[in-house]
Amino acid sequence: MQNTNYQDDPYLLSRQSLDKNASEDISEKIVAAILFACALVSVLTTFGIVLIIFQETFSFFQEVSFAQFFLDTKWTPLFANKHFGVWPLINGTLLTTAIAMAVAIPLGLSSAIYLSEYAQPKVAAILRPAVELLAGIPTVVYGYFALLFLTPLLRNLMPLEIFNALSAGLMMGIMITPTVGSISLDAIKAVPRSLREGAYALGITKLEAIFKVVLPAALSGIIASIILGISRAVGETMTVLIAAGQQPRLTVNFMESVETMTAYMAQISGGDSPRGSLNFKTLYAVGAVLFILTLALNIVSYWVANRFKEKYD
Amino acid sequence: MATSYQQDDSLDSTAEFTDNVESRETLGKVFEVLFLLGLLIGLFVLALLLFDIFRDGLGRFLSPGFLTETPSRFPDQGGIRPAIISSVLLGSVVILVTVPIGVGAALYLEEYAPKVWWTAIIEINISNLAGVPSIVYGLLGLGVFNYLLGFGPALISGALTLSLLSLPVIIVTAREAIRAVPDSLRNASYGLGVTKWRTISSHVLPYAVPGILTGVIISVSRAIGDAASLIVVGAVGFLTFDPGLFQRFMALPIQIYSYITRPEPGFASAAAATIIALLVLILALNGVAIYIRQRFSIR
C-alpha cells in the first residue's frame, strides 16, 4: 500500500530517497571514521613503544653516562659494585644468535631447495606445513627441551656448563628454521621455469642449475629471510632465558653460561624493581638497544627484499 | 690464432663434458640426499621433542587433579587450574579486542585508504610492528596498562599487551582475505545502488570470513604460547586462586617456566605435563582453524 502511495506522489518518492541518502551519507562517514581509527591503533602502538622506551631510557642516561654504558665491559647493575657496560649482554645475544643461524641457515635453505626443486607437489604439500609446525611450538617448550634434553645429551660429549650458549642456540636455530625456510621457498618458487629450462638446455645438471641459476636469482629473498631470522633470534627470550643462563660474560666460549639482552630484561622485570629505581630503568635502556637493533634488521630485510627483487616480466 | 683457441676450447670442454657428466650427476644425487636430510632434521627434532615431552609428562598429565587443582609446593601434587583459566581468559580478551580492531583496520586499508603517503606509512608501520620482539611489547604493556592506566600487574594488562602483539598479524591476514574477494562481487552490489558499507558488510565480509578466522586463530594460538611479554607485565608463577580480569594472573607458558626453574627434579615432569596441556590447547585451536578453512572456504 505504502509503495503505491509513493509511486503516485513523485514528490514523496524523491523526499524519501533524498532523506535516505542524507542519513546514509552520514552513517557511511561514521563507519569510515571508525575504520580509520582502527588502522590508527597500529600507529599509536608504535608511538607508545617509542615514547615509553625512550622516556625511561633518557632518564637512565641522566644517572648513567653513555661512556659507562657503551665503554665499560662489565654488566653488574644488581651488585653493590655497579657496572653498566652493555657489551656482555650484546655479546651473549650475538653468540646465541650466531649458533642459531649456523643451524637455521643450512636447514632452512635445504628445506626450501628440497621442497621446491625435488619433492613431488603432493609430498611438499604435506612436508611444508609439517616444517612450519616448528614455528608454532611455544618458545618456552624449546627452552624446556634445550635444558632438560639437549644439555644432558651434549654434556656426555663435552664439558658444558649446565646453562650454556650452545644448547640454547641450537634449539633457537631449529625454531627459526621455518622463518628462513618459508621466505626462501617463496623466493625460490618465484624464479621462473624458463630460467631453469634454459640452463638445462645448456647441458647443466639439476644441482648446477640450483647453485648457478636458481639460488643467485632468488638471492635477495634468501638474504632477506636470513636477516629476518637473525632479528627473530636477537629478540627471542624464553629459550635463552631458560637454557643460556644469567651470566653476563664477554666470551665466545659457547660451552659457558651467558646472558642475552632479553634474558636480562626478563630477569629484572616482574615487579621486583620498583618504578623509578635505577634497576627499573636498566630494563628500558636494554630494551631500547634491543628495539633499535631488531628494528634496523627488519628494515634492512624489508629493503633487501624489495630493492634487489629480480624483475622477470 | 684466435680461431685455433676457440676450437681448442670447444674441443676441451666437450671432452670434459662427456667425461664428467656421470660424476656431476652423482654429486647431484649426493646433494639431493643432503637437502632431504636438512629438511628431515627439523622434523626429527620435532618428533623427538614431542616424544620426550610425552614420556616425561604424560603420567603426570593424567594423574588425578592435575587439570583441576591449584599449584602445590610439592612436585607430584597440585595442578594447573589457575593457569588454564588464565590462558583461556587471556585468549578470550585477545579475540574480543583484536577481531574488531584488526578487521576494521584491514577493511580501512583495503577498501577506504587513499593511495597517499600517510597510508603508506601506516602499512610500513604494521609490517614493522610484526617484527618487534614480544618482550618489547611487554615494556609497552608495563608502561601503558600497568602504570598509565593503573591496572597494575593484572590479567587485563597482560591480555591487552597480547592483543597489541597479535594485532599486526591479524591485520595482515585479514587484508589478504579481503583482497581475495573478487571485485565483480563489489561491482554487482554497487550496480544495484547499494552503499559502500552495506556492500562491505553484506558481501565482502561474509566472503572473507574463513580467511579472517584462520588468521585470528593462528595469531591467538601464538599469543597463548607467548611468555616473554607477560613476564614483563608481571604474570606470577604461583597462584592459589582462580584469576579475574583485575587480579594477579598466570598463564600456561608462565606456569611451565615456573616449573622448569624449580630445582627439585619432580617439577620437570610437571613442566612437561603442563606443556602437553598447552600443546593440546594450541592444537585444538589450529584444528578449528583448519576445519573452518575447509568447511567455509568458497572456491
Contacts between the chains, C-beta under 8 A, distances in Angstrom:
chain1	res1	chain2	res2	distance
A	24	B	195	5.3
A	27	B	197	7.2
A	28	B	195	5.7
A	28	B	196	6.0
A	28	B	197	5.5
A	31	B	197	4.5
A	32	B	108	7.6
A	32	B	112	5.5
A	32	B	197	7.8
A	34	B	104	6.6
A	35	B	104	4.8
A	35	B	105	7.3
A	35	B	107	5.3
A	35	B	108	3.8
A	35	B	111	8.0
A	35	B	112	6.0
A	36	B	108	5.4
A	36	B	112	7.1
A	37	B	104	7.7
A	38	B	100	7.4
A	38	B	101	4.8
A	38	B	102	7.6
A	38	B	103	7.9
A	38	B	104	3.1
A	38	B	105	4.2
A	38	B	107	7.9
A	38	B	108	6.2
A	39	B	104	7.4
A	39	B	105	4.1
A	39	B	108	4.3
A	39	B	109	5.9
A	39	B	113	7.4
A	39	B	122	5.6
A	40	B	122	7.7
A	41	B	101	5.5
A	41	B	105	6.6
A	41	B	167	6.8
A	42	B	105	6.6
A	42	B	122	6.5
A	42	B	125	5.6
A	42	B	126	4.9
A	42	B	129	5.9
A	42	B	167	6.6
A	42	B	168	6.7
A	42	B	171	7.0
A	43	B	121	7.7
A	43	B	122	6.0
A	43	B	125	5.7
A	45	B	129	6.1
A	45	B	140	7.1
A	45	B	164	5.3
A	45	B	167	7.2
A	46	B	125	5.5
A	46	B	128	7.4
A	46	B	129	6.3
A	48	B	140	5.3
A	48	B	143	7.4
A	48	B	144	5.7
A	49	B	132	6.9
A	49	B	136	6.4
A	49	B	137	7.8
A	49	B	139	7.4
A	49	B	140	4.9
A	52	B	139	6.5
A	52	B	140	6.0
A	52	B	143	3.6
A	52	B	144	6.9
A	53	B	136	7.5
A	53	B	139	6.0
A	53	B	140	7.9
A	56	B	143	7.6
A	106	B	38	6.0
A	107	B	38	5.0
A	107	B	39	7.8
A	107	B	41	5.8
A	107	B	42	5.7
A	109	B	38	7.4
A	110	B	34	6.6
A	110	B	35	4.2
A	110	B	36	7.9
A	110	B	37	7.3
A	110	B	38	2.7
A	110	B	39	6.1
A	111	B	35	7.8
A	111	B	38	5.9
A	111	B	39	4.3
A	111	B	42	6.6
A	113	B	35	5.0
A	114	B	32	7.7
A	114	B	35	4.1
A	114	B	36	5.4
A	114	B	38	7.0
A	114	B	39	4.8
A	115	B	39	7.0
A	117	B	35	7.9
A	118	B	32	5.7
A	118	B	35	6.5
A	118	B	36	7.2
A	127	B	39	6.6
A	127	B	43	7.7
A	130	B	43	5.8
A	130	B	46	7.7
A	131	B	39	6.8
A	131	B	42	5.5
A	131	B	43	6.6
A	133	B	46	6.3
A	134	B	42	5.6
A	134	B	45	7.8
A	134	B	46	5.8
A	136	B	218	8.0
A	136	B	221	6.9
A	136	B	222	7.5
A	136	B	225	7.8
A	136	B	282	6.9
A	136	B	286	7.2
A	137	B	46	7.5
A	137	B	49	7.4
A	137	B	225	7.6
A	137	B	279	7.7
A	138	B	224	8.0
A	138	B	225	3.1
A	138	B	226	7.3
A	138	B	227	7.3
A	138	B	253	5.5
A	138	B	256	8.0
A	138	B	278	6.2
A	138	B	282	7.4
A	139	B	225	7.4
A	139	B	226	8.0
A	139	B	227	7.3
A	139	B	228	7.7
A	140	B	225	7.4
A	140	B	227	5.1
A	140	B	253	4.5
A	140	B	256	5.0
A	140	B	257	5.5
A	140	B	260	7.8
A	140	B	275	7.9
A	141	B	49	7.1
A	141	B	53	7.3
A	141	B	225	8.0
A	141	B	256	7.4
A	141	B	275	5.4
A	141	B	278	7.5
A	141	B	279	7.5
A	142	B	49	7.9
A	143	B	257	7.5
A	143	B	260	6.8
A	144	B	53	7.4
A	144	B	256	6.7
A	144	B	260	5.7
A	144	B	271	5.8
A	144	B	272	7.1
A	144	B	275	6.3
A	145	B	49	5.0
A	145	B	52	6.7
A	145	B	53	7.6
A	147	B	260	6.6
A	148	B	56	7.6
A	148	B	260	7.5
A	148	B	268	5.6
A	148	B	271	7.9
A	149	B	48	7.7
A	149	B	49	7.6
A	149	B	52	5.1
A	174	B	42	6.1
A	174	B	45	5.0
A	177	B	42	5.0
A	178	B	42	7.6
A	203	B	17	6.5
A	205	B	21	7.6
A	205	B	24	4.9
A	205	B	25	5.7
A	205	B	27	7.8
A	205	B	28	4.9
A	206	B	28	5.3
A	206	B	32	8.0
A	207	B	24	7.5
A	207	B	27	6.2
A	207	B	28	3.7
A	207	B	31	5.1
A	207	B	32	7.6
A	208	B	24	7.0
A	208	B	28	7.7
A	210	B	31	8.0
A	228	B	131	7.2
A	231	B	131	5.9
A	234	B	133	7.5
A	235	B	132	7.6
A	235	B	133	2.7
A	235	B	134	7.2
A	235	B	135	7.0
A	235	B	136	7.4
A	236	B	133	7.4
A	237	B	133	7.2
A	237	B	134	6.6
A	237	B	135	4.9
A	237	B	227	7.5
A	237	B	228	3.6
A	237	B	231	7.8
A	238	B	227	5.2
A	238	B	228	5.9
A	238	B	253	7.3
A	238	B	257	6.8
A	241	B	228	7.9
A	241	B	257	7.7
A	242	B	257	6.9
A	242	B	260	5.7
A	242	B	261	7.5
A	262	B	133	6.8
A	262	B	135	5.2
A	262	B	228	6.8
A	265	B	135	5.5
A	265	B	138	7.8
A	265	B	139	7.8
A	265	B	232	6.8
A	266	B	135	6.7
A	266	B	228	6.2
A	266	B	231	4.9
A	266	B	232	7.0
A	269	B	138	7.0
A	269	B	142	7.2
A	269	B	231	6.1
A	269	B	232	4.3
A	269	B	234	7.6
A	270	B	231	5.7
A	270	B	232	7.3
A	270	B	234	5.8
A	270	B	235	7.7
A	271	B	153	5.5
A	271	B	234	4.6
A	275	B	147	6.4
A	283	B	139	7.1
A	283	B	232	7.8
A	284	B	139	6.4
A	287	B	135	7.4
A	287	B	136	5.9
A	287	B	139	4.8
A	290	B	133	6.4
A	290	B	135	7.4
A	290	B	136	6.5
A	291	B	132	7.0
A	291	B	133	7.8
A	291	B	136	5.2
A	294	B	131	6.4
A	294	B	132	6.7
A	294	B	133	5.6
A	294	B	136	7.7
A	295	B	128	6.7
A	295	B	131	7.7
A	295	B	132	7.4
A	297	B	131	7.9
A	298	B	128	5.8
A	298	B	131	3.9
A	299	B	128	7.2
A	302	B	124	7.9
A	302	B	127	6.8
A	302	B	128	7.9
